[in-house]
Amino acid sequence: MASSQEFVDFVVEQMGGAGTISARKMFGEYGVYCDGKLIGLVC
């Protein structure tokens, strides 16, 4: 089952204090970035 956009938004919101957090589609799921560097995947 694919990850939902709502869950990815929640993860990004929770990590907001760590820097500039963003998420992009990657490999059919999502890559999570902090200050432009890949730090994790949401699968």
C-alpha positions as CSV (number, residue, x, y, z in Angstrom):
1,M,0.0,0.0,0.0
2,A,1.4,3.4,-1.0
3,S,2.0,6.1,1.6
4,S,-0.7,8.8,1.8
5,Q,0.1,12.5,1.2
6,E,-1.6,13.2,4.5
7,F,0.9,11.0,6.4
8,V,3.8,12.6,4.6
9,D,2.5,16.1,5.5
10,F,2.2,14.9,9.1
11,V,5.8,13.7,9.2
12,V,7.1,16.9,7.6
13,E,5.2,19.0,10.2
14,Q,6.5,17.0,13.1
15,M,10.1,17.4,11.9
16,G,9.8,21.1,11.3
17,G,12.1,22.1,14.2
18,A,15.1,20.3,12.6
19,G,15.5,22.7,9.7
20,T,13.8,23.3,6.4
21,I,11.9,20.0,5.8
22,S,10.4,19.0,2.5
23,A,9.2,15.8,0.8
24,R,9.3,14.8,-2.8
25,K,8.0,11.8,-4.7
26,M,10.8,9.3,-5.2
27,F,10.7,5.6,-6.3
28,G,6.9,5.7,-6.2
29,E,6.9,6.8,-2.5
30,Y,8.4,9.9,-0.8
31,G,11.9,11.1,0.1
32,V,12.2,13.4,3.1
33,Y,14.8,16.2,2.9
34,C,16.3,18.5,5.5
35,D,17.9,21.6,4.2
36,G,18.0,20.0,0.7
37,K,19.7,16.7,1.8
38,L,17.9,13.4,1.7
39,I,17.5,12.1,5.3
40,G,14.8,9.4,5.0
41,L,12.1,7.6,3.0
42,V,8.4,7.2,3.8
43,C,7.4,3.9,2.4
